Amino acid sequence: MATAGHSTTLPPLGGSDGRRVVGSRWSALALGTVASFALLVFMEWLFQVTKPSFLSAMSPGQKASVLGASTLVAALWGCCALFPIQVMTWILRGERARKLATAAARVPASLALGALGFLLVDNFTYTVLGWGVQSTSSFAQRSAYLMLLAGLLAGSYRLVGKWTRSARREARAWSWIGRLLPVACFAGTILLVGFGRGVGDAGSTVGAMIEPSRGPNILFFSGDGIDAGHMSAYGYERRTTPAIERLASTSLIGENNFPNAAHTGASIASILTGRLPTETGLIFPPDILKGEDAYRHLPAALKRLGYSTTSITLRHYADAYDLNLREGFDESNGRKQGTYRAAWRLSGSFGYATTYLMETMIDRLVSRLLHLTSRRAMSDAYSEVKLAGTERGNDDGRIQELESFLDRARRPFFAHVHLMTTHGPMFSSPTTSFSRGLVQREDWDPNFFDDALLSVDGYFARIEAKLRELGLWDETLIVVFSDHGMRFTTESRTPLLFRFPGGEHARTITSTTANLDIAPTVLDYLGSPVPDWMSGLSLLRSDPGRMRRVISAKKTKVGGEATTLGWRVDPRQVGPPFYALGSVTTIVCQRAYRLDLDARRMRVDDLESHTASCDPFELPGAEEVELEIVDHLRANGYDVTELDLPLPKRYPGIRRRNR
């Protein structure tokens, strides 16, 4: 029997007094575990809510509801971890066995508290001192952090043991809490996973579109910020894209194609969903896809057709999971979809924000552990973008990853690779054909950009060679495009080429096309009806028409800030009625109408690069297009009260732009 004040062993279990003490200790363990997991989630929520994040655009009430729901989910996680140990106590007999079970029951709370301490230390050192887990490169540095983690876990385990041993004998009702709480949590989790709005249910609107069948492989090959006017495939005098030029001879080409977003994340999300940024609300980080938009997209449709899928892009800019694109890609930049499936299932009933918060927390922990154990380096998207146009950029690694995927992928496959060599304004690509002997001193130097474009073309030639080596060239639908034009504009022509198996449908479309047409065209080729929630057109059906409206979005000029995860809109400076949205542009034939929401002005430009100009007298007036844009914003939930007021001298005249 242990002495008073320092009970290190359990009392005899034969009598009611012993059972009551054991029950009290299990009550302390159960409640302590719930509290530990809840504290971990609260601190993660606090971290996200005090910086630019997906929570930034929410009202205080919405943020509070996310905290409440996330805390509940975390409590279920922690409590469920005790359930199998609780079952052991029912099966095992004897004091020694029960002591082992009690010791094991201390582990979940210890893990939560240790993880919390580790994240707090790393956040503090990285924010204040400028170094942390991500900065470690040597074995000694990583070993030091692993020892810190081990110490935090050991200290947490002792702390949990201390509050467990201090549990006093209480009333019988209190002693039963520890016995019943894990059972109740486990039952509640089963109900949520089995009957809640889980992953499969949320994506059913896509799955209903098509029947499983074997289609062609699909490859999306995109480059950052490419103007079609700099591509020899589009008639440029320099031979910047010889490989893509060969591809064009057997491709469906959008000669006058324009993007629907001026920034990478919004553009990639728009292309994959077939919906405009103004429809999804995803304009610029930290915006993410919300609600049904997170499940309604081309990759989800292809997965339900039996495709294996991968996304090879840049973390925190165009990563599918960071954009909250769900049930589409098996893996995205080395992260497996299965890592988060449990989180999706358990938190799916509480909405997208709760699920995304839990995923973010898991990813922050897992990425640090993988980095410290040298299994996968933590990504530093901000540094990658700064180096994107240099020889130290990582496009060669992305191509190697795609080649590896092609070697092992189950057929049919869908792969998207997005390259950053052409990301400006400074370029220093491996190829120096047009800039040989020169030094780039000015932003957007065309000699250096053309070499960067030639490098991207060389990467495409590598993938073409790989597909031919594997005998997949004529079994693969290839789509070549860019996310936006040079200088982050939506008013420059960008490439759009579809190379269908066997060279089918090869022709040139001179009417205005858009990146928004990519997903509908692919679905149409596969024999699937284009869903009504996609805003683009299938280019296989008919010519889009000379007067076709192409809408695009650009972020606000107010409130941008650089972070270690790249650029984010500062939530302290943006808000209602337009949040991150700064301007909306409508292109009709060769004319661009841009409504600047920051300045509350309309600007009209003629784009001389458009190769199929219309009669200016046939084009709509600025007032008409402005009303169309305002109606579009109103229909998609924006408060356009300020735009409904007449603003004089909005139209300073039509300018001509040579793009």
Secondary structure by P-SEA (a helix, b strand, c coil): cccccccccccccccaaaaaaaaaaaaaaaaaaaaaaaaaaaaaaaaaaacccccccccaaaaaaaaaaaaaaaaaaaaaaaaaaaaaaaccccaaaaaaaaaaaacaaaaaaaaaaaaaaaaaaaacccccccccccaaaaaaaaaaaaaaaaaaaaaaaaaaaaccccccccccccccaaaaaaaaaaaaaaccccccccccccccccccccccbbbbbbbccccccccccccccccccaaaaaaacccccccccccccccaaaaaaaaaaccccccccccccccccccccccccaaaaaaaacccccccccccccccccccccccccccccccccccaaaaaaaccccaaaaaaaaaaaaaaaaaaaaaacccccccaaaaaaacccccccaaaaaaaaaaaaacccccbbbbbbbccccccccccccccccccccccccccaaaaaaaaaaaaaaaaaaaaaaaaacccccbbbbbbbcccccccccbbbbbbbbcccccccccccccccccaaaaaaaaaacccccccccccccccccccccbbbbbbbccccccccccccccccccccccccccccbbbbbcccbbbbbcccccbbbbbbcccccccccccccccaaaaaaaaaaaaaaacccccccccccccccccbbbbcc
